[in-house]
Amino acid sequence: MRKPGEGNYGYGHKDFVPIILGTDMNAYGMARAFHEAYGIKSLVIGIGSLHDTAHSKIIHRKVMPDFDTPKVFTKTLIDLAKKHLPRPTIVISCKDEYSLLLIKNKKLLSKHMIVPYIDEPLMKKLWYKADFYKMCEKHGVPCPKTTVVNKHDYKTLRVNVDFPRIIKPSNSATYLKLDFLGKKKVFTAQTWAGYDTILRNVYAVYDEPMIVQEVIPGDYSNERSVHAYVGRDHKVKFVVTGEALAGDTHPHFIGNHLGILVKPDEELTAIVKKFLESVNYVGMANLDFKYDSRDGKIKAFEVNIRQGRSSYYVMAAGFNIAQYYINDWVYHRKSTYAPATKTVLWLPAPFYVLRRSVSPATKKQIDKLRKSKTYASTLKYLSDYGPSRRFSFFRNQARYLINFLRYPQQ
């Protein structure tokens, strides 16, 4: 176990310095991974002072309100990398905006630090959902029936999708910055009138394409979450699959899971492994799928070019993401593919909220895993569980309870 604070900064390892971009649960999970693997503090940078990373003994946090502007972003990272020399700096993103900035400035940043991400041409094909579905079709990955519309043609374009229809942005990073009445992460239109109202409101403030997609029947239990790591050699090193149990009902957090049952899925693993290696991917990827009972196929919805907010379930399944990054990019140690074998429950929400959101059969499964202590929570880390962190954790749990009571499941 290495001592934290090698050098004079109170964070980092004697051989490298991790910089984690973001201050949310995802960032805390990555800092926890580095602490569990190497016993070190990580430097965490972001625009917001979120409670997920506050009052932590495993984090050195730097909050910069203008960090997401390209000039500040690149200058800050380059200055820090020079400051840490001769130790190499490795930078890991936990937020879409930072991932895009890293990739768009990869050529410059790579002169000063390790940037373990794909190049911009591949990023564009995967990040923009309209292009991602084309990539899936090319590589034989099933997807929902989809039409892409824009500000000028959404009223007249023939949409080959029946009602109800899912409506969502092709570029979620730019959409996230919008503020308008009735904004949702994902909309559902039941009629032509609803479809027209939703897109009229969106395009009053937005100019980019929107995705109109068929609704795949079934509840959250049909959703699948996948995390995978692809090495510098473009070979997949692990794939961890999970079944969603329930989802956040708050309009701004639809798509965020309240619990995931992590267990091996050979069919989905094979799909993901083949796809990522076929496109020459590198680094962490987080993919969302849903099982379609109509034809028995698992269909892809999106890929995040980073680990997702639920990524700590990868740790719970036995794969330390930080170690994979460091062994691959710092120590240049070759590793082979390792199959996932564990079954474990990951839950950010209280057990009470999760149990009230699932079927009786799933409740029994949850209770069994709870009794055997086969579960994990990203923010509840006993090695970092002082009074202030404990307060932050219970504050986080209270938010889930309030959302559950305020926005009951339909």
C-alpha positions in Angstrom: 0.0 0.0 0.0 1.4 3.3 -1.1 1.3 6.4 1.1 -0.9 9.3 -0.2 0.7 12.6 -0.9 3.9 11.6 -2.6 5.5 14.9 -3.6 4.3 18.1 -2.0 0.7 18.3 -3.0 -1.2 16.0 -0.7 -2.4 13.7 -3.6 -1.1 11.3 -6.2 1.2 8.3 -6.3 5.0 8.2 -6.5 4.7 6.9 -10.1 1.7 9.0 -11.4 -0.9 11.6 -10.6 -4.6 10.9 -11.4 -6.8 13.9 -12.3 -10.5 13.1 -12.3 -12.8 15.5 -14.1 -16.2 16.0 -12.5 -17.4 16.4 -8.9 -20.4 14.0 -8.9 -21.0 10.4 -7.8 -19.1 9.1 -10.8 -16.0 11.1 -9.8 -16.2 9.9 -6.3 -16.4 6.3 -7.5 -13.2 6.8 -9.6 -11.4 8.4 -6.6 -12.5 5.5 -4.5 -11.1 3.1 -7.1 -7.7 4.8 -6.9 -7.8 4.8 -3.1 -8.8 1.2 -2.9 -6.0 0.2 -5.3 -3.2 2.5 -4.3 -4.2 4.1 -1.0 -3.9 7.6 -2.5 -5.8 10.8 -2.8 -6.9 11.9 -6.3 -7.1 15.4 -7.6 -10.7 16.1 -8.6 -11.7 19.2 -10.7 -15.1 20.4 -11.8 -17.3 23.4 -12.2 -19.7 22.6 -9.4 -19.3 22.1 -5.6 -21.4 18.9 -5.4 -21.9 17.1 -2.1 -20.9 13.8 -3.7 -17.2 14.8 -3.5 -17.3 17.1 -0.5 -15.6 16.6 2.9 -13.6 13.6 1.6 -10.3 12.3 2.9 -9.6 10.5 -0.4 -10.1 13.6 -2.6 -8.2 16.9 -3.2 -11.0 19.0 -4.9 -10.6 22.0 -7.0 -13.8 23.9 -8.1 -13.5 26.2 -11.1 -16.8 27.7 -12.4 -15.2 28.3 -15.9 -13.4 25.0 -16.2 -15.7 23.8 -19.0 -14.5 26.6 -21.4 -11.8 25.2 -23.8 -9.0 27.7 -23.0 -9.4 27.4 -19.3 -9.8 23.6 -19.6 -6.6 23.0 -21.6 -4.5 25.6 -19.7 -5.5 24.2 -16.3 -4.6 20.7 -17.2 -1.3 21.5 -18.9 -0.2 23.7 -16.0 -1.0 20.9 -13.6 0.8 18.3 -15.6 3.9 20.4 -15.7 3.6 21.0 -12.0 3.6 17.2 -11.3 6.6 16.4 -13.4 8.5 14.1 -13.5 5.5 11.9 -12.5 3.1 11.4 -15.5 -0.4 12.8 -15.1 -3.3 10.6 -16.2 -6.7 12.4 -16.8 -10.0 10.6 -16.5 -13.4 12.1 -17.3 -16.6 11.5 -15.4 -18.8 13.9 -17.4 -19.7 14.1 -21.0 -18.6 17.7 -21.5 -15.2 17.0 -20.2 -14.9 13.8 -22.3 -15.6 15.9 -25.4 -13.1 18.6 -24.4 -10.5 15.9 -23.8 -11.0 14.3 -27.2 -11.2 17.6 -29.1 -8.0 18.8 -27.5 -6.3 15.4 -27.4 -3.5 16.2 -29.7 -2.4 19.2 -27.6 -3.0 17.6 -24.2 -1.3 14.3 -25.1 2.0 16.2 -25.3 1.8 16.8 -21.5 -0.3 14.0 -20.0 -1.9 10.6 -20.6 -5.3 11.0 -22.3 -6.7 7.4 -22.5 -9.6 8.2 -24.9 -10.6 7.6 -28.6 -9.8 10.1 -31.3 -12.3 12.7 -32.5 -13.5 11.0 -35.7 -14.6 7.9 -33.8 -16.0 10.0 -31.0 -18.3 11.8 -33.5 -19.6 8.5 -34.9 -20.4 7.2 -31.4 -21.4 10.3 -29.4 -24.1 11.7 -31.7 -26.9 9.2 -31.4 -28.0 9.6 -35.0 -24.5 8.4 -36.1 -24.3 5.8 -33.4 -27.4 4.0 -34.7 -25.8 3.9 -38.1 -22.6 2.3 -36.6 -24.8 -0.3 -34.8 -26.5 -1.2 -38.1 -23.2 -1.5 -39.8 -21.8 -3.9 -37.2 -25.0 -5.9 -36.7 -26.1 -4.5 -33.3 -29.9 -4.4 -33.1 -31.4 -0.9 -32.3 -34.9 0.5 -31.9 -36.7 1.9 -35.0 -35.5 5.5 -35.3 -36.0 8.7 -37.3 -33.8 11.8 -37.0 -35.6 15.2 -37.3 -34.4 18.7 -37.1 -35.8 22.2 -36.6 -37.0 22.6 -40.1 -38.4 19.2 -41.1 -40.0 17.8 -37.9 -43.5 18.8 -39.0 -43.3 17.5 -42.5 -40.8 14.6 -42.4 -42.4 11.2 -42.6 -41.6 9.6 -39.3 -41.5 5.8 -39.5 -42.2 5.3 -35.8 -45.7 4.6 -34.4 -47.1 6.3 -31.2 -46.1 6.4 -28.5 -42.8 7.9 -29.5 -39.7 8.6 -27.5 -38.1 12.0 -28.3 -34.6 12.8 -27.1 -31.5 14.8 -28.2 -28.9 13.4 -30.5 -26.3 15.5 -28.7 -27.1 15.3 -25.0 -24.2 17.5 -23.9 -25.5 20.6 -25.6 -29.1 19.8 -24.7 -28.2 19.5 -21.0 -27.3 23.3 -21.0 -30.7 24.3 -22.1 -33.4 25.7 -19.8 -37.0 25.8 -21.0 -40.5 25.1 -19.6 -41.3 21.4 -19.5 -37.7 20.3 -20.2 -37.1 16.5 -19.7 -34.1 14.3 -20.4 -36.4 12.1 -22.5 -39.9 12.8 -23.7 -42.8 10.5 -24.6 -45.3 11.7 -27.2 -48.6 9.9 -27.2 -50.2 11.8 -30.1 -49.4 14.1 -33.0 -50.5 17.0 -30.9 -48.1 16.0 -28.1 -45.3 15.4 -30.6 -45.7 18.8 -32.1 -45.9 20.6 -28.8 -42.7 18.9 -27.5 -40.6 19.7 -30.5 -42.0 23.2 -30.8 -40.9 23.9 -27.2 -37.5 22.3 -27.8 -36.8 24.1 -31.0 -37.7 27.4 -29.6 -34.3 27.3 -27.9 -32.4 24.5 -29.7 -31.0 24.0 -33.2 -29.6 20.4 -33.2 -31.2 17.2 -34.4 -33.6 15.2 -32.2 -34.2 11.5 -32.2 -37.7 10.1 -32.6 -37.7 6.5 -31.6 -40.1 3.6 -31.0 -41.0 2.6 -27.4 -39.6 -0.7 -26.5 -42.2 -2.3 -24.3 -41.4 -3.4 -20.7 -40.4 -1.7 -17.5 -36.9 -1.0 -16.1 -36.3 -4.7 -15.5 -35.8 -5.0 -19.3 -33.0 -2.4 -19.3 -29.4 -3.5 -19.4 -26.3 -1.5 -18.4 -22.9 -2.5 -19.6 -19.4 -1.3 -18.7 -16.3 -2.4 -20.6 -12.6 -1.6 -20.7 -10.7 -1.7 -23.9 -6.9 -1.6 -23.8 -4.4 0.4 -25.8 -4.2 -2.7 -28.0 -7.9 -2.2 -28.9 -8.8 -5.5 -27.2 -11.5 -5.8 -24.6 -10.2 -6.7 -21.1 -13.5 -7.0 -19.3 -17.3 -6.6 -19.8 -19.6 -6.3 -16.8 -23.3 -6.5 -17.4 -26.2 -5.5 -15.2 -30.0 -5.6 -15.2 -31.7 -2.4 -14.1 -34.3 -2.8 -11.3 -35.9 0.6 -11.0 -35.3 4.2 -12.2 -35.4 7.7 -10.8 -38.8 9.3 -11.4 -37.7 12.9 -11.2 -38.1 14.4 -14.7 -34.5 15.7 -14.8 -33.0 12.3 -13.7 -35.0 9.9 -15.9 -32.6 7.2 -17.0 -30.7 7.2 -13.7 -31.0 3.8 -12.0 -32.0 3.3 -8.4 -30.5 -0.2 -8.4 -28.7 -2.6 -10.8 -28.4 -6.3 -10.4 -25.0 -7.1 -11.7 -24.7 -10.6 -13.2 -23.0 -12.3 -16.2 -24.9 -12.2 -19.5 -23.0 -14.1 -22.2 -25.1 -12.9 -25.1 -24.8 -9.2 -24.3 -21.1 -9.6 -23.4 -20.4 -11.1 -26.9 -22.3 -8.2 -28.6 -20.4 -5.5 -26.7 -17.0 -7.2 -27.1 -17.4 -7.6 -30.8 -18.7 -4.1 -31.4 -16.0 -2.3 -29.4 -13.2 -4.2 -30.9 -14.6 -3.8 -34.4 -14.6 0.0 -34.1 -11.1 0.1 -32.6 -12.3 1.6 -29.3 -10.0 2.4 -26.4 -10.7 3.2 -22.7 -13.9 2.8 -20.7 -17.3 2.6 -22.4 -20.8 2.5 -20.9 -23.6 1.2 -23.1 -27.3 1.1 -22.5 -29.6 -1.6 -24.0 -33.1 -2.9 -23.6 -34.6 -6.3 -24.1 -37.4 -6.3 -26.6 -39.9 -9.1 -25.8 -41.5 -8.7 -29.2 -38.6 -10.3 -31.1 -36.4 -11.5 -28.3 -33.5 -9.1 -29.2 -31.4 -6.9 -27.0 -31.4 -3.4 -28.6 -28.8 -0.7 -28.1 -29.8 2.8 -27.1 -26.5 4.7 -26.6 -22.8 4.5 -25.7 -21.0 6.9 -23.2 -17.4 7.4 -24.1 -16.5 7.1 -20.4 -17.6 5.1 -17.4 -21.1 5.9 -16.2 -22.4 7.1 -12.9 -23.1 3.5 -12.0 -19.6 2.4 -12.7 -18.8 1.4 -9.1 -20.7 -1.8 -9.8 -17.7 -2.8 -11.9 -15.6 -2.6 -8.8 -18.2 -4.6 -6.9 -17.9 -7.2 -9.6 -14.2 -7.5 -9.0 -12.6 -5.2 -11.6 -10.8 -2.1 -10.4 -11.1 0.5 -13.2 -8.1 2.5 -11.8 -5.8 -0.5 -11.9 -6.7 -1.2 -15.5 -6.0 2.4 -16.5 -2.7 2.5 -14.6 -1.4 -1.0 -15.6 -2.2 -0.2 -19.3 -1.1 3.4 -19.7 1.5 4.0 -16.9 3.2 0.6 -16.4 2.5 -0.8 -19.9 1.6 -4.2 -18.5 -0.3 -6.5 -20.9 -3.5 -8.0 -19.6 -5.9 -10.6 -21.2 -9.6 -10.7 -21.2 -11.2 -11.7 -17.9 -14.8 -12.9 -17.8 -17.2 -11.4 -15.2 -18.6 -14.1 -12.8 -20.0 -12.4 -9.7 -23.6 -11.5 -8.9 -24.0 -8.4 -6.8 -26.5 -5.6 -6.2 -25.4 -2.0 -6.8 -27.7 0.7 -5.3 -27.3 4.4 -5.0 -30.8 4.8 -3.4 -32.1 3.6 0.0 -33.2 -0.1 0.2 -36.7 1.3 1.1 -37.1 3.2 -2.1 -35.7 0.4 -4.2 -37.9 -2.3 -2.6 -41.0 -0.1 -3.1 -40.2 0.4 -6.8 -39.9 -3.3 -7.9 -42.0 -6.4 -8.1 -42.6 -8.8 -5.2 -40.2 -11.4 -6.8 -37.5 -8.8 -7.2 -38.0 -7.7 -3.6 -37.1 -11.2 -2.4 -34.0 -11.2 -4.5 -33.0 -7.8 -3.1 -33.6 -9.0 0.4 -31.5 -12.1 -0.1 -28.5 -10.0 -1.4 -28.9 -7.6 1.4 -28.9 -10.3 4.0 -25.8 -11.8 2.5 -24.2 -8.3 2.3 -23.7 -8.9 -1.4 -24.3 -5.3 -2.4 -22.4 -2.0 -2.9 -23.1 1.7 -2.7 -20.7 4.1 -4.4 -20.8 6.9 -1.8 -20.8 4.7 1.3 -17.1 4.1 1.8 -16.1 3.1 5.3 -12.5 4.3 4.8 -13.9 7.8 4.1 -16.8 7.9 6.5 -16.2 10.7 8.9 -19.1 12.9 10.3 -19.2 15.3 7.3 -19.1 12.4 4.8 -21.8 10.6 6.7 -24.0 13.7 6.6 -23.4 14.0 2.8 -24.4 10.4 2.3 -27.6 10.7 4.2 -28.4 13.9 2.4 -28.0 12.0 -0.9 -30.3 9.2 0.4 -32.9 11.8 1.5 -33.0 13.2 -2.1 -34.0 9.8 -3.5 -36.7 9.4 -0.9 -38.1 12.9 -1.6 -38.1 12.3 -5.3 -39.8 8.9 -4.8 -42.6 10.6 -2.8 -42.9 13.6 -5.0 -42.8 11.8 -8.3 -44.5 8.4 -7.9 -44.0 5.8 -10.5 -46.6 5.7 -13.3 
